[in-house]
């Protein structure tokens, strides 16, 4: 093809192309009109925003005003999950306290298998500090400036605040109660133990058992009380298995071994220190250890008493400088058996020292009146008749001592009169004893020790009571007389009259007695 032809074809193609892609002019558009519409919308939006802001400011101002005047707890405040919004302090305290009281149990009920027990809540001194919690709740939204308080109040409405009161209980008391329960479990561990039976030390071997897991139960119970979840519930007692402690014979020996203590006294200041008996194994410690090597559930180790070199009764009357009282009665020296009985009873009592607060028992000191003890047959009263009986006559020693005790102004603990008025004292001035049933007892109610000195000789039975006179010592008078009689009975009374400087301070009725007539 010729070059001209090619150029002609290109021109024809360009014409066709221009026909296909011919551009049409756009109609005229008013841009200024569009800008005006957008401006109007912006103004409206601005006005709306302004109105919203103004309303918001007004609302916030009203809210701030009202919140500032609010004298109650602000909204959105809870204590232990209980809504206290808009309540006064007193109303909130009452509401929370009532809620706590209603949800606390009277007793914490516990169970272990078939064993049931409880711990009184009152014993644990449980306390919820409701006052502090309510006061803290009241201060929320009131501790800053007016705007800070309003913002805080808005926040609590949106996101509530819950306050937990401070809580306390007596943990030591709770653990003591749990340890006590542990010792009472039917399957509790049995610890090795010992006791003294007469002249023997009895040691018992322990056995494996369960004990309360005190730490776990303490935590469990404290959380239950704190969260108020224990009412109408019974808790399973958490236990752990425990082996008994090994028998420690060295510790046991150290606990029971005691050296005797000699009695002594001092004069400046005046004081009497009584003797004390000691105690020891009657076998060696090694022998006792070998005994425990045997597989037994119980072991018996013999004991021996260690006596002091100087007993309390051996202290001389120089340690008791003042004669507090004296009293004597007469007896017939011709009745040798009766005299022997008087002397035996008197010898048992003679030298007895009573410390302040200690009680004297005639039967305990004199002991049983037996042939082996040397007592003889002598006249006694039995069922209203005079018959011979072992130890007859010793009630004269009792009656003599009774009167000496009265004049020393000591406290009478137990005293009984005879069936008949005896010959050696008047009515209501006697005291009878029967071993195992009727005793004569009195108490040293003075501030210092006393010593009883008794003698039976030459037809006279005599008691002297020594001690230390006080600055306000009383003069003692004993008044006794018959108040009436019938064909079968005699009635009498006795009084102890205390005087100071010759003036009566008190009059004490000692007894009203009834005697049979011969």
FENSUL-V942445 format. One record per backbone hydrogen bond with DSSP energy under -0.5 kcal/mol. CO is the residue of the C=O (numbers start at 1). NH is the residue of the N-H. Records with the same first field share a line. If there is no record, write none. Layout:
CO=NH, NH
This chain:
2=6
3=7
4=8
5=9
6=10
7=11
8=12
9=13
10=14
11=15
12=16
13=17
14=18
15=19
16=20
17=21
19=22
29=31
30=33, 34
31=35
32=36
33=37
34=38
35=39
36=40
37=41
38=42
39=43
40=44
41=45
42=46
43=47
44=48
45=49
46=50
47=51
48=52
49=53
50=54
51=55
52=56
53=57
54=58
55=59
56=60
57=61
58=62
59=63
60=64
61=65
62=66
63=67
64=68
65=69
66=70
67=70
73=86
74=77
76=161
77=84
78=163
79=82
82=79
84=87
87=73
88=92
89=93
90=94
91=95
92=96
93=97
94=98
95=99
96=100
97=101
98=102
99=103
100=103, 104
101=104
103=231
106=121, 122
107=109
108=119
109=235
110=117
111=237
112=115
115=112
117=110
119=108
120=123
121=124, 126
122=125
124=170
127=129, 168
128=130
129=133
130=134
131=135
132=136
133=137
134=138
135=139
136=140
137=140
139=142, 143
145=149
146=150
147=151
148=152
149=153
150=154
151=155
152=156
153=157
154=158
155=159
161=78
163=80, 165
166=129
168=127
169=171
170=174
171=175
172=176
173=177
174=178
175=179
176=180
177=181
178=182
179=183
180=184
181=184, 185
182=185
185=188
187=210
189=191
190=207
193=204
195=197, 202
196=198
197=200
199=303
200=197, 202
201=203, 301
202=195
203=299
204=193
207=190
209=242
210=189
211=240
212=214
213=217
214=218
215=219
216=220
217=221
218=222
219=223
220=224
221=225
222=226
223=227
224=229, 230
225=228
230=233
233=109
235=111
236=238
238=213
240=211
242=209
247=249
248=252
249=253
250=254
251=255
252=256
253=257
258=279
261=276
264=273
266=271
269=268
271=266
272=274
273=264
276=261
278=306
279=258
280=304
284=288
285=289
286=290
287=291
288=292
289=293
290=293
291=294
294=296
297=205
299=203
301=201
302=282, 283
304=280
305=307
306=278
310=263
311=314
312=315
316=319
317=320
322=324, 467
325=465
327=463
329=461
331=333
332=335
334=336
335=339
336=340
337=341
338=342
339=343
340=344
341=345
342=346
343=347
344=348
345=349
346=350
349=352
352=452
353=355
354=450
355=358
358=444
360=442
361=365
362=366
363=367
368=370
370=375
371=374
376=391, 392
378=389
380=382, 387
382=385
385=382, 387
387=380
389=378, 392
391=394
393=396
394=397, 398
395=399
396=400
397=401
398=402
399=403
400=404
401=405
402=406
403=407
404=408
405=410
406=409
411=443
414=441
416=432
419=516
426=429
434=437, 438
438=434
440=362
441=413, 414
442=360
443=411, 445
444=357
450=354
451=453, 466
452=351, 454
453=464
455=462
457=460
459=331
460=457, 462
461=329
462=455
463=327
464=453, 466
465=324, 325
466=451
467=322
470=473
474=476
475=499
477=479, 497
479=495
481=493
484=491
488=517
489=486
490=515
491=483, 484
492=513
493=481
494=510, 511
495=479, 497
496=498, 508
497=477
498=505, 506
499=475
500=503
503=500
506=498
508=496, 510
511=494
513=492
515=490
